[in-house]
Amino acid sequence: MLSSTGSTLLCVQFVFLFTGVFSTCAAQYVFYQGAGAQKAMLLPLCNYLGMMLVGVIPTPPAETPPDESKKHDDEAAFAEDSSMMDSEPTKVPGTGELTRRQLIELPLPEVVAGIDKPAKESHKGYLNGALPLVHAMLLLNVILDFAGCIFANIGLSMAGSGVYQVVYSSVVCWSALLSKAFLGKHVGRNEWIGIALVTFGLAISALGQTNGGRNTGVVLMGCVNTLIAAGFYGGNYVAGEFMLKLPERPEPKELCLRMGVICVTLISVYQMFFVLPQWNHIITKPVMEANGNPVHILAALFWYTMSQLAHGLTYFMMLGSCGAVTTGIMQSLRAVCVFALSSILYCSHQESQCYDAKRGVATFVVVVGVLFYSYAKNQATAMKQLVPQDKSLLGAVIQMKNYIV
C-alpha cells in the first residue's frame, strides 16, 4: 500500500503528464479553429502568461517533522565550535596567525586587505567587465526560449500535434550534445546508443510521409521547424543549467517569473502596435474561413494558460524528487499519449494526425531511445556519486520547460 507521500507524488506526476498532453492538444485545437496565426502570437502570449503565473503563485512548503536528534546534534556542534574559537589559529595575509574569535573581532578592512585581488575579481560575475554574467545568461535564456517557442508553434501548426510531439522528444538528444559541447559533459556509450535510437526513430517518422503532394511537404517542413525548436530548447536548458550554478543565481521560480514577465511584455507591445490595427485581417478573417467559434477559442486559450500554470506548479512540487529516468518516462509517455489522442481527435482534420504502421513504429523507436538514454544517464550519475560533486540541474530544467509547447 502506498504511503501518503508516495500517493501525493504519484498524483502530482499524473497532473504533470496530463497537463503536458492537454496543452499540446489544446494548442492544436486553436490552430484548427483558425486563431493560431503566428502573426497574432496568441498562443505564445498564453504560454508565457502561464509561465509568469508559475512564478507569482506560491507553492506550499513541504512539511518536515521536527527531528530532536538533529537539534541536539546542532547544539553540540555549536558548543564544540565555540570552544574551538580560541584554540585553532587561522592564517590571514598581512596579520599573521589569529584564532577564530580574534578573526571575527578583527576590523573588516584588515580582512579584506589580505584577500588576493585577482581572486576577488574573478568572482565578480561580470561579462567583459560590464554586464553582470547572470543578466547576460538571463537574456540568452529569453532569446533561446522565445525562438524555440516560435519555431515550435510553426512546427505544431504544420506537422500536427502527433508528429510534433514525437519529433520534439529529440530535445533530450539536443541537450546532451550541447552539454558536451559547451559544458564539457561526458556522454557515455549507452547514452550515445539512446541518442542514435531517437535519431533513427525521427528518420522513420520523416520517411513515413509517402503520400506525396502538398500535405507531405507541409508536414516535412513542420518536422524541420520542430527539430529546430528542440535545438533552441536544448540550448536553453544548457544555458539555464549554467545560470542556476552561478553564485548569484536566481531561484528557479524567480527565473520562471522573470522570463515570463519579459516575454509577456514584449508580445503585448507587439500586439498593441501590429496586431490590433490588423485584427480583422489577422484574426477575424482566418477564424471565419475555418468556421471557428470565438467562444470555443477563448475557452481553449484560457484552459491552455491554466494548463501551463498547473504544469509548472507540479514541476516545482516534483523538483528534487524525480531523476533522469522519471524525466525520460514522462517525456515518452507524453509523446505516446499525444500521438494516440491526436489520432482520435484530429484525424479528420489532417492526414498526418492519423495512425498508421510507420508512424507507430517511429513513435515506438523514439520512446525506446528516450527511455534507454534516460536509464543510461541515471546509471552514469549513480556511478559518479562515489566522487563528491554538484548535482546536475539539467534534468530539473528540462522538466520545467517541458510544459512549453
N, C-alpha and C positions, 0 to 999 in steps of 0.2 A: 504494500500500500504506500502511495506517495505521501511524503511529508507536506506540510503546508507550504514550506519554502519551495519544494520541488513542483508542487501544483501551481504556485504563483508564477514561477519561471516558465513552466510549460504554457500557461495561459498567455504570458507576455510574448513568448515566441510565436504562438499561434496568431495573435493580433499583429505582430510584426510581419509575418508572412502574408496574412490576409490583406492588410493594408497595402503591401507592396504589389500584390496581384491586382487589387481593386483599382489602385491609382493608374496602372498601365491600361487596364480595360476602360476606365472612365475617360482617360485622355483619348483613347481610340474612338470612343463614342462621340466626343466633341468634334473630332475630325469628320466623322461621318455625318454629323449634323450641319457641317459647313462653317463652323466657328473656329476652326483650328489654323487659320491662315497665319503664316509666320510673321507677316507684316503687323498683324494685330497684337501678337505676343500675349494673348490672354492666358494660355497655359503656363508659360514661363513666369508670368506675374503671380498666378495662384501657387505655382511651385515654390517660389521664393517667399511668398507670404506665409505659407505653411512652415517654411524653414525659419522665418523670423519669429513666428509664434512659438516655435520649439524653444527658442532662447528666452522668450519672455515668461512663459508659464513655468513656475517652479515645480519640481518633482519632489514628492515626499521622501525624506531621508530614510535609509534603511535602518530598521530598529536593531540595535546591538545590545544584548543583555549585559548587565554590569558584571565585570569579572573581578571578584575580590582579590584573587591571587595576583592578577596583573597590577592591581592597585598597591598591594603590599610590595611587589617587586619594584614598582616605580619609586615607592618611598625609600626602600633600601638602596636603590641606585642613587637617589638624591642625597641620602646621608653619606654614602661612600664618596660621591662626587665632592661634597662639601669638605670631607676630611682630607681629600687629596689636593685641595686647592693650595694648601701650604706646603705640600711635600714634593710635587712634581714640577721641576723647573722647565720653562719654555723659552727657547731662544727667539729673541726679537732683534732683527737687524738694527744696529745703532744703539741698542740699550743693554746688550748682554743677556744673561740668563735671569729670568724672573719667574716667580711662582705664578700659578694661575690666578690667585687672589690679587697679587700685585699687578698682573697684566690687566685685570678688569678695572682696577683703580687707576691705571695709567691714563693720562690725558689722551684723547683721541688723535690729536695732531701728531703726537710722537709715534703712535702705532702706524698711522697712515704714512708717515715719513719713511718708515722702514720697509714699505712694500715696494717690490721691484716695479719700476714704471712700465716697462714693456708688458709684463704680465698683467698689470692693471688695465692697460689699454686694450689688451686682447679680449677682455670680457665686456667691453663697452657695448657690443652687439650692434655696431653701425656698419652700413654698407658703403664703402668708398668714403668713409668719414663724414657722410652727410645724412643719408636716410637710414633710420633705425631698421635693423635686419628684420625684426618681427613685422614691421609695417610693410616692408618690401615683399615678404613672404605672403602677407595677407592680400596684397594687391595681386600677386601672382596667382594665389588661390582663387580670387574672384574672377580673373581673366580666364583661367583654365576651366573653372566650373561653369561660367557663363557660356563659353564656347562649346563645352560639352553639352549643355542644355539645349542650345540652338541646333546643333547637329543631331542630337538625339530626337528632338521633335520632328525634324525633317525626315530622319530615318523611320520614325514611327508612322508618319503620315504616308510614306511611300511604300514601305515594306509590309505594314500591318503588324499588329501587336504580337502575334505568334512568332513570326520570323524575327521581328525586332528583339524580343526577349532572348531568343536563342543566341543571336549574334552579340547582344550586349553582354552575355556571360563571358565573353572574351576579356572583360575588364580585369579578371584575375591574372591573365597572361600579361596584359599591358603593365599592370602594377609590378609584377615580378621582374619583367625585363627592364623597366625604368628604375626600379630599386637597385638592380645590379649595375646599371649604367651610371646613376647619379649618387647613390648612397653606398655603393660598394658592397651590396648584399650578395651573399653566396647563394647560387641556385644549384641545388643538388641534382643528381642524375634522375631520381624518381620524379622530382618536380619538373624537369625537362620533359619527361615522358607524359606527364599530365598536360603540359602546355602543347605538346605535339598532338595529343588526342583531341584537345579543344580545337586546334587549328584544322585538323583533319575533318572534324565534325562540321566546322564552318564551311569548309570547301564542299562537303557533300550538300549542305544547305544551299549554297550558291549554285552548284551544278544541278540541283533538283528543279530549277526553273527551266523546263524544257519545252514549254508550250509555244514559245516564240511570241512575237508581236510586241505591242507597246507595253502590255502589263508586265511582261518579263523584264524589259529594260527598266521600267519604273521600280520593280521590286529589287533588281540588282543594284540600282543606284541607292535605294533605301538601305540595302545591306552595307554598301560602301560608307554612306553617311553615318550609319550606326557604328560601324567599325572605327571611324574617325572619332566619333563621340566617346567610345570606350577608351580610345587612346588619350583623349583630353582628360577624361575622368581618372584614368590610371596615373597621369601626371599630377592631377590634383591630389590624389591620395598620397603620392610620394612627397609632394610639397607640404601637404598637411602633416604628414608624419615628421618631416624635418622641423616644421614650425612648432609642433607640440613637444619637441625635445629642447627647445631654446630655454635658457634660464628665465627670460621674461615672457614666456609663452602665455597665451590666454587659456582659460578653461575651455573644454570642448563646446559647452553650451554657449559660452560667450563668443566663441568663434562662429558658431551657428547663427547667433543673433547678429553679429557684425556683418557677415556675408549676406544674410537675408535683408538687412536694412539697406546696405549699399545697392544690391541688385534691384530691390523693390523701388528705391528712389530713382535709379537710372531708367527703369522700364516705365515708371509713372510719368517722368518728364518726357520721355519719348512719345508715349501715348497721348499726352496732353497736346503736344505740338504737331504730331504727324498722323496719329490715328483718328482723333476726334474730328479734325477737319474733313477727313475722308471716310467717315463712319459708314455711310451708305454703300460706298464702293468696296470697302474692305470687309465689312461685317454683314450688313443687311442683305446685299445682293447675293453673296455666296450662300447665306443661310436659306434664302428663298429658293435659290436654284437647287439646293439639296433637300428641299421640303423639310427643313429643320423646324423644331419647335423651340421658340425662345425660352419658355418656362423650363423645358427639359434641359436646355443648355445651361441656364443659370443654376439649376439644381445639380447638374453634373459638375460644374465648376466649383460649387460650394462644397459638395461632398469630396471632390478631388482635393481641395485645400485641407479639409478636415482629416482626410486620409493621410496626407503628408504630415500633418501635425501629430496624429496618433502614431504614425510610423516612426517619427523622430523621437517622440517621448518613450516609446517602447525600446528604442535603441539605447537611450541613456539608462533605462532600467536594466538592460542586459549588459551594459558596459562593465567589463572586468569579469563577467561570469561565463562568457562564450569565447571559445578559442577559434583557431583556424578551421577545424573540422566542422564546427557548427555553422560558421560563416559560409563554408562551401556547400553544406547541406541546404541552408536557407536559399542560397543563390540557385542551386539546382532545382529545388522544389518550386521556386518561383518561376523558373523557365518552363518546367513541365506544366504547372497549373495555368500559366498564361497561354501556353500553346494549346492546351486542351479546351480552356474556356473560350478563347478566341475562335476556335474552330466551331464551337457550338453557337456562339452569339453572332459572329460576323462572317461566316462562310458565304452567305448570300450577298454580302456587300462587296467582297473582294476575294478573288480566287486564291491568292496566296495565304489566306486565313484557313483554307480548307485542309483537312488532314489527308495525307497520302503516305505511302510507304517510305518514300525517300525523305520526306520531312520528319517522319517518325524516327527513322534510323539516324538522321543528323542530330535530332534532339537527344536521342539516347547516347550517342557518342560524345556530344558536348557535356552532358550531365556526368557521364563516367569520367571524362577528363577533369572536370571541375572537382569532383569528389576525390579522385586519385591525387590531384595536385594538393588539395587541402590536407589529405591524410599524410602525404609526404612532407608537407611543410610542418605539420604538427609533430611528426616523428623527429624531424631535424631540430625543431625547437626543444623537444624533450631531451635530446642528446646534448644540446648546448647548455642546458640548465646545470650541468656539472660545473660550469665556469660562471661565476657571478657576472651578470650583465644587465643592462637596462631592458625592460620588457618592451617588445616591439608594439607600436601603436597602429601599424598598418592595417591589421585585421579590424581593429575598432573603427578606424577612419572609413574603411570600405563599408562596414555595416551602416555607419552614419549616412553615407552618400548613396546607399542602395535605394533609398526612398525617392531619389531624384529620377524622373522619367528620362 
